[in-house]
């Protein structure tokens, strides 16, 4: 990378300004009227954040979720996830986001950050124990963060250390072998140093029975998460927060069946495992009376394994006289390093007569990912005699090894100007230089032994984004806003086209790369608090224009080979519009009613890859026309607690490779309990009416000997129930 050296210099210099820490005046503290949006550059009350935002505080997270962030997605308007794997890691906001990553370079549309550690595209380890807050910002985020995101950003923050000693324990037991144990401890280590550490383990059988192996744990969940934080008051107003996490997920993956039933028949169940270690250091302080400084450094390393029985069956009579046996495995190693510097005005540093706050920042990121994918299989249809496709059997043994290395460096700025007592104008701009090196080698050990095929690409992009927001404060607790925002996503390349693996396609060098995507978001919104803060409502209307929309589709090359898929990304055009609203009403001191609604209409307007002309005019994949949640909770003075949630989602297309859709569905969750000063016990049920619904769908041929194209679907979690006990002091 041509700018790796200056990037590393930025990283090395992240601690240089600590020397200015001594004898600096303290920063003025702003009053906190409601939950703070920690993902903003400046801590801002949620009511004043002029964009479409869902914010979940610790109480809401603990009341609603059982274990994982994928459960919280149901509370976010116009957010969805692809059920690709044992846990959600591929998210979509307003119908924009990846569905999988079987090959090629990582390039997520939805950002995912935990404690300032960038885990975009690999957020499947996001458990909810000891989380303090989750912010989901919808629409392009070019200047609200050091990192950028095309579709939106998820920022999760674990509980902060406090000076008071606190201890929390949690125990959980439930149906399907669910067992969870968690503990968190925090408090002062010295006058200027506070710490907190948490640990959580969760296990479950996985809601599937494998009839062939006579096991109930081939789709199991075995998840462990450790988090820690140190808060250090260095000197004056200089502070440092050090965060660390370690996750070890050893989940099984056996979720598909030829008959689309809830039981499976595979003889070689797969794995969906991830080990991630990461840390971040956030340094804040003032460098003079007019300028505040922020440095955020983060690093994460992950080892990921994704494997599966590709034929979903066995050879003990399941396929009759045919032999059909395939297994796929992908190992990934990912390392990422980020460094961010921000210089922003303090109260004394405002410009234009004290009316305007300003911010200038730099953000650098390096990401390295090595991938090793292998497929081993055998098909024999000799029983068909002269008409056999593979008389005597067809072996397959292939391997694809790839190495991806990218670096980006962005400069961004923001002005926030008070035009009058009621009017506020905010303008932000971002410029980013992105470079990548990609190389791979494909081995076919059966049909081309000793003749590997290699690719190498070195794409480079200059991209820019920004936003312009005008807001009007109706009262101290309500405002209107309008915004225009431009986001971007880097381009890439089609490794399969480079290897000429798509039959019937005329391919030139121009077909191999695809361009960056740009997104223009136009939004009008209202946020307000009424009746002394007892009633909260926000609503936003948006229209989004996707230029050079990146559409990824797959095609099965060889009948009889369930893993002979190639994936091609091409540019097109798309648009969408919709509505998002959240309402919460504290009806009495103990009784609350709340709900969310997302409406979305999307359309693919153009697509260059000719086999998929049928996509034009249809909706985006994983873009349901509506999502909603309606709930109520009650907490008495005697400590009795109850919560009821009804959650729904409209039908959506499963993919861009075919036009099959899910069905609309609704589920109901119920939680009842008793709370004391230190103890709490809850009985809960999720999907209590055992509604069948699906989180992923494939359409291809996987049944010998004819291999008719069929829609195969993956079930969401069935009815589960159990008890949770909490203890704190």
JOFENUR-V675995 format. One record per backbone hydrogen bond with DSSP energy under -0.5 kcal/mol. NH is the residue of the N-H (numbers start at 0). CO is the residue of the C=O. If there is no record, write none. Layout:
nh=<NH NH>
co=<CO CO>
This chain:
nh=<3 6 7 8 9 10 11 12 13 14 15 16 17 18 19 20 23 29 32 36 37 39 43 45 47 48 49 50 52 53 55 56 57 60 61 62 63 64 68 70 71 71 72 73 74 75 76 78 79 81 82 83 84 89 90 91 92 93 95 96 110 110 112 113 114 116 117 118 118 121 122 124 125 126 127 130 131 132 133 134 135 136 136 137 137 138 140 141 148 150 151 152 153 154 155 156 158 165 167 168 169 170 171 172 173 174 177 177 178 179 180 181 182 183 184 185 186 187 188 189 192 193 194 195 196 197 198 199 200 201 202 203 204 205 208 209 210 210 211 213 214 218 219 220 222 223 224 225 226 227 228 229 230 231 231 232 232 233 233 234 237 238 239 240 241 242 242 243 244 245 246 247 248 249 249 250 251 252 259 263 264 266 269 271 272 273 274 275 276 277 278 279 280 281 282 282 283 284 286 291 292 293 294 295 296 297 298 299 300 301 302 303 304 305 306 307 309 309 310 311 316 319 321 322 323 324 326 327 328 329 330 331 332 333 334 335 336 337 338 339 340 341 342 343 344 345 347 348 349 350 354 354 355 356 358 359 360 361 362 363 364 365 366 367 368 369 370 371 372 373 374 375 376 377 378 379 380 383 384 386 387 392 393 394 395 397 398 399 400 401 402 403 404 405 406 407 408 409 410 411 412 413 414 415 416 416 417 418 418 419 423 424 425 426 427 428 429 430 431 432 433 433 434 435 436 437 438 439 440 441 442 443 444 444 447 450 452 454 456 460 462 464 465 466 467 468 469 470 471 472 473 473 474 477 478 479 480 481 482 483 484 485 486 488 491 493 494 497 498 499 500 502 504 506 510 511 511 512 513 516 517 518 519 520 520 521 521 522 523 524 525 526 527 528 529 532 533 533 534 535 536 537 538 539 540 541 542 543 544 545 545 546 546 547 548 548 550 550 551 552 552 554 556 556 558 560 563 564 565 567 569 571 572 573 574 575 576 577 578 579 580 581 582 583 584 585 586 586 587 591 592 593 594 595 596 597 598 599 600 602 603 604 604 605 607 609 611 612 614 615 616 617 621 622 624 626 627 628 629 630 631 632 633 634 635 638 640 641 642 643 644 645 646 647 648 649 652 653 661 664 666 668 669 670 671 672 673 674 675 679 680 681 682 683 684 685 687 689 694 695 697 699 701 701 706 709 711 711 713 715 719 721 722 723 724 725 726 727 728>
co=<0 2 3 4 5 6 7 8 10 11 12 12 14 15 16 17 20 27 30 43 35 36 36 34 44 45 47 48 50 135 133 54 131 56 57 58 59 60 125 67 67 68 68 70 71 72 74 75 91 89 694 81 82 81 88 79 95 77 92 94 108 151 153 116 155 113 115 111 116 118 88 121 122 124 66 127 156 156 55 154 53 134 152 51 135 150 148 139 140 108 108 136 110 134 112 132 129 185 183 726 181 724 179 722 177 720 173 174 202 171 200 169 198 167 196 165 194 162 192 192 189 230 186 228 184 226 182 224 180 222 178 220 175 175 261 214 208 263 263 209 209 204 216 203 201 247 199 245 197 243 195 241 193 229 239 191 230 231 237 237 234 283 231 281 229 240 279 227 277 225 275 223 273 221 247 271 219 269 256 208 311 312 252 250 304 248 302 246 300 244 298 242 296 240 280 294 238 292 290 343 284 341 282 339 280 337 278 335 276 333 274 331 272 329 270 327 307 325 325 308 314 316 318 379 321 377 375 307 373 305 371 303 369 301 367 299 365 297 363 295 361 293 359 291 357 289 288 345 346 355 350 351 350 415 413 342 411 340 409 338 407 336 405 334 403 332 401 330 399 328 397 326 395 324 393 322 389 380 381 383 384 389 378 392 376 374 442 372 440 370 438 368 436 366 434 364 432 362 430 360 428 358 426 356 414 424 354 416 422 422 470 416 468 414 466 412 464 410 462 408 431 460 406 458 404 456 402 454 400 452 398 447 396 442 443 447 441 439 437 433 431 429 485 427 483 425 481 423 479 421 471 477 477 474 526 471 524 469 522 467 520 465 518 516 513 511 492 493 494 496 495 500 501 504 507 507 508 508 491 488 546 486 544 484 518 519 542 482 540 480 538 478 536 476 534 529 529 530 529 583 527 581 525 579 523 577 521 575 519 543 573 517 544 571 545 571 548 569 549 550 567 565 554 563 556 557 560 562 554 552 550 548 605 545 602 543 600 541 598 539 596 537 594 535 592 533 584 590 590 632 584 630 582 628 580 626 578 624 576 574 617 572 602 572 570 607 608 609 611 612 603 614 652 619 650 597 647 595 645 593 643 591 641 589 639 635 672 633 670 631 668 629 666 627 664 625 619 659 651 648 646 644 684 642 682 640 680 638 678 725 673 723 671 721 669 719 667 686 713 713 711 709 699 707 702 699 697 709 695 692 685 683 172 681 170 679 168 677 166>
